[in-house]
Amino acid sequence: MSRSLDKSSPIARRRFLQPFAGTALAPPPIWLMRQAGRYLPEYRETRAKAGGFLDLCYTPALAAEVTLQPIRRYGFDAAILFADILLVPDALGQSVRFVEGEGPLLDPIRTAADIARLSPDATRPKFGLVFETVQRLRQDLPDETALIGFCGAPWTVATYMIEGRGSKDQAAARLFAYRDPDGFQRLTDMLVEVSIEYLSGQVQAGADALQIFDTWAGSLPDDQFEQWVIDPTRRIVEAMHERHPGVPVVGFPRGAQGSALWYVTETGVDGIGCDTATPPYMMAEAFEDEKVVVQGNLDPLLLVAGGDALKARVEEILELMDGKAFIFNLGHGIVPETPPEHVADLVRYVREGSAA
Ligand code: CP3
């Protein structure tokens, strides 16, 4: 993973990037999944101004503003572009609605004809708005703050496209893949191609690193995991490494458990996002031979609870990951109930280290 760095590389100025060059930092860099969001009053205010959630995502000035809000408050080492994994199906023409209290709703894909109606050639106008947000951010962010671009992994995005909404077990997508593997392959191939262009555009606009969110990676048996999680992710990672050498790609195969190491070796990701259930001793040991950066994995609910238990767990993670190429994060996204002052406590605990 460690690669030679050209002199113009921002690595020296941005701590977030240093673990990817093989440097273990103490304290480790920190950012949090969903660090921009409803737990922040300033986010709720900007979102109300935007109208709907998608309007917020597609208005570069406002999307950049909400990306910057948690950086101003907490000085995280990285900002993550404010957007959503479901902008990809939206840009493909499968209109997405976000309904308060219900989450995302899409007209579900039921047949091969529904897949054929999607249009990868039509994505540019909407993607262009996201790229504009990235450009603004690279100008407005502090120079020491890395900017992470992202997309959803094809499998996870496909689960929403086929189910038409979030679901407990992703049954509709899993059944579609069993009953019509060729159709599901066509959808996956389309998502691979479109995601490559989408991520590539984000890098060209100024993203320093990329994350691929595979929230529902844990719902598949091994043969399906290989076909629908590993293979498409490997194709995206290979394309990024070829087009943008030196831009690290982090995979987040949530729930992959015993398959996480397999995922790392087969996809070629530069970093592995560990979910809440991954024991810290595994984070410290399982990936050691792969020279991959490990990111994770505090329980988002412990951040809601706060107090001594939060501090103790942070210290435990820091101790186990000491001396490793590690980035501190949660094991899943911040939840809306999180008191903003607990996030400030967390950042202080991480930055002050176990001596605090
Ligand atoms: O700060 C950040 O992390 C950057 C922005 C970001 C959002 N979504 C904003 C968002 C990112 C990286 C995502 C990723 C995302 N979106 C994932 C993968 C990560 C994960 O959490 O598992 C998934 C599965 C989605 C799809 C999605 N978007 C759902 C299921 C929902 C509804 C549930 C919810 O939390 O409300 C969303 C909406 C969404 N995306 C919100 C935010 C801030 C809340 C929308 C609001 O303001 O009402």
Boltz pocket constraint, residues with backbone or C-beta under 6 A from the ligand:
constraints:
  - pocket:
      binder: B
      contacts: [[A, 32], [A, 33], [A, 34], [A, 35], [A, 36], [A, 37], [A, 38], [A, 47], [A, 53], [A, 80], [A, 81], [A, 82], [A, 83], [A, 84], [A, 85], [A, 86], [A, 98], [A, 103], [A, 104], [A, 150], [A, 166], [A, 213], [A, 215], [A, 333]]
      max_distance: 6.0
